Every structure is written in structure tokens, then in C-alpha cells.
């Protein structure tokens, strides 16, 4: 490896706790406004100093536990991290420390002190990539199963970003901060398939705007539990954090964001499984997984939103981002890319077809 590549690692900060500034959950996509907000929050803390947040409890939340209240209004901080802040005296009510079980009252003044972040170094790594297309503006990757898209507290290395830094020699967009250079959208760690990264800010903003107005083509293939009664359908239900389990997402009509998934049945399989294609209008966290589980068709292998026991012992959900299309940032022409099903997926399909 050349010295200039070896030493071109990006410097960034992570927090000693479950803060979602850098997405300890994998996101399918996020729009430009959301990414800017996350970047601004992160950069406000990246000078190595404490960050103070203040809130006043409104009447609607009177009687709510303090940890639950804070996790609902400060969605980029996990409930477990908030509980540790309360226990350490870094979350105060009217200037006084309280227990985690304290129930807030209307007018309570809450002050949170988030400790100074720890500095980490993001290094370029020679990780093999399946490159579907590349030019001076963009690079389209067919991501393998198990590859995390960008570094976070639990994954400081071995990510797609580390690989892109090596391959692109640091020539990546910087809109989403130094921890996520080039990343304009994400897919889950155990989801395979197509993802586009951007090499400059102009391309990044152009692609991000298309995500924002839902004009990008995104089609996924999946194997799900149970046979459908209809050939196609749409799930239109808001998605937000599960109020009972913060590391899960759920249909959340009170605090969720709009989410729309269209699906069509490609094939009915043996043993009460179905092979389907999903098209996204929005790109919320775990959107396909949550939406399909909500209509009693969880993804095969998804032990988070589906059955706890996977009969095939798969590595996560059977989900593949097979088609990705958008307007190219330079040519202004529509381009569309496709990626074949990974081998494990094809083998599983054949096995379930053979049993019929």
C-alpha cells in the first residue's frame, strides 16, 4: 500500500455509549435533511468538549419516566445510554440528580451533559469490493452479507467506508462527515446488494435530493414466511423506534416517520414460504423488515422481527437489493444497475422449489 493511502485515514469521534449519531443501527436510507442534522449534532461535539442539552417538560408528558421521556424527544441517544447518564448524575432535574424511575412533571427543567467524545482514526483498508460501476462521480457496489457500511462505536474498522477509502484514495464526498465519507444511503449489515457512494459533494447532494423526493428506483428481493392471498400490495405505515425496545424499530403511529413499501409475489415456495420483490418509496430504518413482519410475512432468517429460531441457520435476513436506478449527477440521464442474487440466496430458492 502506498504511504499516502496508508496515512490518509480520517479522524473522527465516537462516544463511550449507545449514541446513534453514527448509526449503531443500520439504515436503509436517509434523506439529505436528516443527514445534515446528524452531522451538525456530531460536529457540535467533535471538538472534544462536553455537549449540554436542555429540555422543559410539557403537559403531555407529565408522569412519564425520565429515561423514557428523554429517549422519545432525543431520538439519536439510546435509552440505555440515557439511563447511564442519569445514574452518573449527568442528567439533572431542576439542577438535582434523580433516580432512573423518576417521573417527570410539567415544567421540570432537564439538563443533560454528554461527556466529551473519544477520538478514533478511520483508516483505509484493502477489503475486496464487488464494483458494478464506477466513474469520476460515483461508485456502485454490490455489497456482501456481513459488511457494515460505515464505522461506528461497535465497528471501527472492516467496513465499506474503510474499503472505499483505500479504493478511491480518499476521493469521497464529505457532506456526511468524516466518519461516513461518500455514503449517501445505507443498507443493513446482513442485506446484500446495490449501494451507490459519491466521490464529490456535488454528486452527493444530487443523489441525496433524489432520495429526498423518493425518485430513486430501489427494488429488493426477499424470501418471507407464509403464502400471500394476493399477488401484490402496499404497506403504508409510519416507522419509528420501538418504545419498548430501543434497538428495534416498529410501526409507530405516534412518533414514527412516513414509510411506504410496495410488494409483489414472484413465486410461492414450499414449506409455506414466498419469494417476493419489494419497492421502496421511503427508506426508513429496517423498513422492509418491519413492514413485512407487520403483515405476518417476516423475512426468513430475520430473528429480530421474525421467529427467534431460523430453520436454515442463516446469517441474518434473506434480503437482496437487486435493482438501483437514479439520474446520474453529471450526464443527467437515468441509469439503472442490477446485481444477481448471492449464492446462498439462489441455493435456498432452489431447495424450496425442489420441495414442492
N, C-alpha and C positions, 0 to 999 in steps of 0.2 A: 504494500500500500504506500502511495506517495505521502511524504511528510505533510503536505498541505491538506490532504484529505484526513490524515490521522489526527491532525490538530485542529480540525475545523468543527469540533463538537460545539453544540450550542449550550449556553449556560442558562439554567432555569431554576426555579424554586419549587419545592413541594412542601407540604405541611405534614407535621407528625400527627396525623389523624385522618379521619374519614371525610375529607372535604372534597366535594365534587367539582372544584374549579377545573380540574383536568380530567374529569370524567372517569371515576372509578367504575362506572357502568359504561358499557359500550353502547354508543348511539348509532342508529341507522343513518340519520342525517340531522342537521340543524340549520336554521336559516342565518343569514348574514347578521341580522339584528341581534339574535341570541349569541352568536359567536363574538360579536363586538362587546356585548355586555359581560360575557365571561372573561374576555381578555382584559377589559378595563378593571374588573374586580381583582383579577390576578395581578395586574401591573401595579395596582394600588398597594399591594403587599410586597411586591418583588424587590423593594429597596432594602429588605432585611429588617424592617421595623414592624412593630405591632400594628394591628388594624382594629379600630374601635367602631362598633355598631351600636346604634341606639334605637329603641322602639318604645311606643306608648300603646298599651293595651286598649283596644276598643271594646265597646259593649258586647259585640257579637261573640267575642272570645272570653268573656267573663266566666271564670270557673274551669278553664282549660288548664291541664297540667303544663308547667312551664316548658318542659322539653318538647312536648307535642306542639305547643303554640309556636315555639321558635322554629321547629322543623317545617311547619306549614308556611310560615312567612319568609323564611330564609332557606329556599329550596336547594341552594348549592352547598349546604352544610348538612351532613347526615345527623340523624338523631343520636346515634351513639357518640359522635364527637361532641355534640351539644351537651350530652349528659356528663361527659368528662370535664367540659368547661364549667358546668355548674358545680360539680364536685370539687374542682380545684379553686373555686372562688373567682373564676374569670367571667362568670355571668351573674350579675347582681340585679336585685330588685330594689328600686328606690335606694340604691347605694349599699344594700346589705346582702350578704350571702344567704342563700336559702337551700333547702333540700330539693332533690330532683322531683319529688312528689308534690311540691308546692303548686297550688292552683292560683293562676293569675287573677287579678281583679281589675275591673275597669279603671283606667287612669294610671295603673302601675307603670313606672319608668324602668325599662330594662336596658342595661348596658352590657355588651359582650366585648371582651378583649380577646382577639385571636392572636396567639403567640406568633412571634416572628418566624417566617418560613425558613426551612433548611435549603441550602443551595445544592443542586446536583448538576452534573455535567452530562449533556446529551452527546454521545459520540457516534460518529459514522461507523457502521458495521457492514462487513461483507456478507450479507444474507441474500441467498438466491431469490430472484423475483421472476415471476411469470409475466413478462411485459407484453401486453396485447397491442399497444400503440404508443408512440412517443414522437413529439416534435419539440420545438423551442418553447411552447407554451404549456403543454400538458403531458402527462404520462398516465396511461390507463393500465391498471394492474389487475390480474386475476389472482385474488388473494387466497392463500391456502388456509385450511382449517387450523385453528390454534394460534394464528398470528394476531397479536394485539395491534391495533392501528397506530397508537402513539403512546409515548411513555406516560406513566402516572405513578403514584406512590407505590403501588404494588408491582409495577412493571417498568423499571428504569431503563431497561435495555432489551434487545432482541425483538424490537417492534418494527412495524412497517416504516415509521419515520427514520429509525436508525439505518434501515436498508436504503431508503431514498436519499439520505444524506450522503451515503457512500456512492451510490449510483449516479446521482445528479451533481456530485461535488459541491454540495451546499447551495446550488442554484434552485431555490424553492421560495415560494411566496411567504411573506412574513405577517400577513394580516391576523392570523390566529395565534400570534406569539411564538416565542422561541421553542416552546415545548411541542408545538404542532405545525412545524413548517410544511407548507404545501397542502395541508389537509383541509379540504373544503367540505367533505362529508365522511361519515364513518359507517362501517358495518360491524356487527358483533364479532367477537374473537372466534367463535366456532361457526360463523356463517362464512361460506366460501363465495368467491365470485368477484364481480367487477366493481372497481372503485377508481375514481379519477383524482389525481393530485395535480396541483398547479405549480408552475415554475416561476411565476412572477405575480405581483399583486394585481396587475390589470386583468390577467386571465382569471385569477381567483375571484375577484369581485364580479366578473362577468358570469362565471358559473354559479356563484353564490346567489346572484339575483335571480337566476333561473330556478334554483331550489326554492327561493322565497316565494315565487309566484306559481310553484308547482308545475312548471312546464317541462321538466326533465322526465324522460321515459325511464322507468325502473320496473323491471319485471323479474320476479323471483320464482323459482321452482321449489316445491316443498312436498314432503310426504307427511300426511296428517292422520290422526286416528279417526275412525268412523267414516261411514259412507254418507254422501250428501243426498238430500231429497230433491235438489235442483241442480242444474248444470252450472249456474253462476249466481253471484250475489255480491252485495256490498255491505261492509261493516262500517258504520258511521257512528263512532263513539269516542268521546274525549279520553285521553290517556294522561295520567299523572302518577306520581309516586303512590304506592300502596300505603295508606295511613297506618296500617298495622305492621308492615314490614318494609322498612325504608329502602332496602336494596332490591326490591321488586317494583315493577310498575303494575298498574291496574286501570280498569275502566273507572274514571274518577270524574263524576259529573260536577262536583263542587270546585275542584282545583285543577282539573285536567285541561289539556290543550286540545283543540280540534284535531281529529285523526280520521282519515278515510282510507280504507283498504278495499279494493275490488278483487274478486277471486273468480276463477273458473276451473271446473273439474277437467283435467286432462285424461284421467283414467281411474276407474275403480279397481282396486287391487285385492288380493287375497287377505284373509285374516282381519277383515274389517278396517282396511287402510285405504286412503285415497291419495292419488298423485295430482297436485293442483298447481296452478300458476297464480301468483298474486301481483297486482299492480298497485303502486303507491301513489296517492295524491299528496300525502304529507309524509313526514319522516320522523315520527316520534320514537323515543327510546323503546326498543323491543316491540315495535308496532305490530308487525305480522304475528309474532309470538303471542302477544296479549290479545289481539283481535280474534285470532283463530281459536284460542283457548276459551274466549268468552262465548263462542257459539258452539262449544262442545266438540271442537276439532283441533286440539292441541297438536303441536308438531311432534313427530316421532323423534325421540332422543332428548326432548326438552324436559328435563326433570325439575326445572324451576316452575314452569307454568303447566306442565302436564303430569302424568303419573310419575311417582317417585322412583319406580322401577322400570328400567328400559330393557325390554326383552332381547334387544340386539346388542346391548352394551356399547352403544355408540359414543363418540366424543362430542356431546352436545347435539343441538337441534339439526334436523335434516333440512337445511335451507341453503339455497344457492342463488346468488344474484347473477342471473343469466344474461340479462339484456340491460344495457345502459345507453341512452341516447340524449343528445343535447346540441345546442347551437355552438359551433366552435368559436372561441374568443377572437380569432384572427380572420378566418375565412368568412365568418358569419353564415356558414352553411350548416345544415343539420347533419350530424354524424351519429352513427349507431354502431355499437360494438356488442359482440356476443361471446360467451365463454361456455364451453361444453361442461356437462355435469362432471364432478370429480369422480374418480374411480369407485370410491366406497358407495356413493350415491347410485351410480349405474348398477353396481353389483347387487345392491339392496333391491332396486327396482326389479331386476331380473329374477331374484329369489322370490319376491312377492308375486310376480306374474306367473312363475312356474308352479306355484302352489294352487293356483285357481283351478 
